[in-house]
Amino acid sequence: MTRQIILFLLLLSLATAVQAQSYFPEKNHWESKSPEALGLDAAKIKDAIDFAIAHESQENPNLKIAHYEGGFGREPFGYPIGPMKMRGPATGLIIYKGYIVGQWGDPARVDLTFSVAKSFLSTTAGLAVKAGLISDENDLVYPYMAPIYPYDPSKLSINKADHFEDEDTFELFSTEHNRSITWNHLLRQTSDWEGSLWGKPDWADRPREGAKEKRARPQNAPGSVYEYNDTRVNVLALALMNIWRKPLPKVLKEHIMDPIGASDTWRWTGYENSFVIIDGQIMQSVSGGSHWGGGMMLSAYDQARFGYLTMNNGNWNGEQLIPTSWIEKSKTPTPANQGYGFMNYFLNYDLKDIPAAPKTAYSHIGAGTNMIYVDQENDLVIVARWIPGADKNELVRLVLESLK
């Protein structure tokens, strides 16, 4: 037994030493090395960069116009209610063993990252479990919830005598179906939550079968069916803000973005009508994506820092910011969708997402396409912005070829 203990302590010290030797960039500085210095094929790295630049998205750089020209603008209630901005050029970073070995475009530019915001959102849920605010992600959500008191300045000018029967608050989980939803269901996008939030009904988000048909169908049992739905993502954001009792961007800044040396330029916003009052303070509930505007705006450098954090199992330079167990759960396939873990971890175990990559690789993906590719086997992170989704596999393949 003593020998086993000594061996365990030796392995632990070796792991700590390896961790200490890893390179972690300081704030506002990320060291670059030539591909050759790290044993990579520089020509292949150049091929990958040239490919990304040549295959820039052809969607309108004005994201409001792109919204209306695409499918989102044709949805019921499809108009944006959060901020959007002009995007920059095709941009990206190749991080190998912690060092920048390739870059293109404007990595310092702050742009929308669309559904990559969901990975930041699920991280705040993991932090809530770590802090004891959520006992277990498999708990039902409704016992944690207080009534929501919306901040609505327009009510200051109405005749209250004409509205005395109106509700001043609303409940997120008041129906029989919604009371059976767990945090895990929301994180895995299998809740089938019913209702409307911030003027966006759940049935209005991507009603592929038709709005009439989607409204008429019965709700699926929570956990049984995967459906990518931003109204339900925003339900999770509001529920998490209620248990944190402070805006989620403050939670993320304190626990993640400051410790990993992220810049001061990132912003996480909600909608023009997503304000509530908690503890006497007006707070904005954030968007989990940019389907209707809002969401996470940040640079490629900050995207890469987050990807590098998850690649290191939530550890940054010896400090465990996200529990390793939460990272493992995030990478565990959703039973209803084998290619999805916690939002927004797109998994590759079946080699369908990125066939050229190892099975253990995963990506944080948002529209655009915004991709943070994470490859623990190869100590590799790739950020690619504004590249068609169909081209991301070839970009990854070219980078992986440089390792050979």
FENKAWO-V149842 format. One record per residue. PSI is psi in whole degrees, 0 to 359 (* if undefined). D_CENTER is the distance of its C-alpha to the mean C-alpha in whole Angstrom. Layout:
PSI;D_CENTER  PSI;D_CENTER
This chain:
318;44  318;45  321;44  320;41  316;40  317;41  318;39  315;36  324;36  314;37  321;34  318;32  323;33  318;33  320;29  320;29  317;31  316;29  318;26  331;28  344;29  149;25  129;24  123;22  144;22  165;23  138;22  15;22  128;24  116;23  138;26  149;26  151;29  149;30  320;29  324;33  337;33  15;30  21;32  161;30  106;32  326;31  321;32  323;30  317;27  320;29  318;29  316;25  315;25  321;27  314;26  319;22  318;24  337;27  35;24  144;22  140;21  3;24  154;22  130;23  336;22  105;22  338;19  316;21  317;24  324;21  312;20  332;23  335;24  190;22  331;21  321;19  343;22  0;24  157;23  135;25  37;23  1;21  144;22  144;19  11;20  168;17  142;18  166;17  162;19  137;21  164;19  193;20  172;22  130;20  148;19  171;18  145;18  116;20  117;20  125;22  33;23  349;21  148;23  120;23  358;25  145;24  158;22  164;23  223;22  81;21  341;19  349;19  136;19  118;16  161;14  143;12  9;9  231;8  357;6  336;4  332;3  327;3  325;2  322;4  312;6  332;7  320;8  334;10  317;11  322;13  327;14  322;16  316;17  321;18  355;20  8;22  331;21  124;20  320;22  138;21  346;17  2;20  149;22  146;22  323;20  327;23  342;25  349;23  135;23  163;25  143;26  125;24  98;26  146;25  113;26  92;28  336;31  337;33  347;34  336;36  3;38  160;39  107;42  337;41  335;44  355;43  22;39  344;41  353;39  146;36  138;33  344;32  170;29  160;27  139;25  334;22  48;23  338;27  161;28  318;29  311;26  333;23  350;25  8;25  136;21  168;19  322;16  319;15  317;16  318;13  329;11  5;12  44;13  17;16  327;18  37;19  139;19  137;22  193;23  140;22  132;20  35;20  13;22  103;20  150;22  325;20  348;22  350;22  110;18  56;19  77;22  329;23  356;26  141;27  318;27  316;30  321;30  324;26  328;28  337;31  152;29  154;29  139;26  148;25  132;25  133;21  349;20  329;22  131;20  132;17  122;16  112;13  114;13  336;12  317;15  329;14  319;10  332;12  315;15  317;12  315;11  320;15  319;16  321;14  326;16  324;19  331;19  333;18  30;21  159;19  141;16  328;13  327;13  320;16  312;15  319;12  313;15  317;17  338;16  299;13  319;14  313;17  330;18  6;16  27;18  156;16  176;18  14;19  349;18  149;14  143;14  113;11  166;13  219;14  167;17  342;21  15;22  40;19  138;21  170;23  122;25  128;25  37;27  4;29  140;26  123;24  144;21  126;18  129;15  163;12  140;10  6;7  196;8  28;11  317;13  33;16  177;15  193;13  200;10  126;9  122;12  170;12  166;14  326;14  317;16  325;13  315;10  323;13  318;13  317;10  321;11  326;14  313;13  327;12  327;15  26;17  38;16  5;15  133;18  108;19  42;22  351;23  122;21  95;19  318;16  131;14  138;17  323;17  326;18  321;14  317;13  319;16  323;15  330;11  5;13  127;16  144;16  129;16  324;20  352;19  105;17  351;18  12;15  137;12  228;12  150;9  137;6  64;5  108;8  119;10  162;14  20;17  328;20  6;22  28;21  327;20  306;17  89;18  331;22  346;23  163;21  157;22  330;21  353;19  154;16  168;13  146;10  119;6  138;8  163;8  155;11  311;14  139;13  121;11  131;11  103;10  129;13  122;14  94;17  326;19  325;22  9;22  50;21  135;19  132;16  128;16  127;14  126;15  138;15  49;17  137;18  142;19  327;17  345;20  354;21  328;18  318;20  322;23  313;21  319;20  317;24  320;25  317;24  327;24  328;28  338;28  339;28  *;31
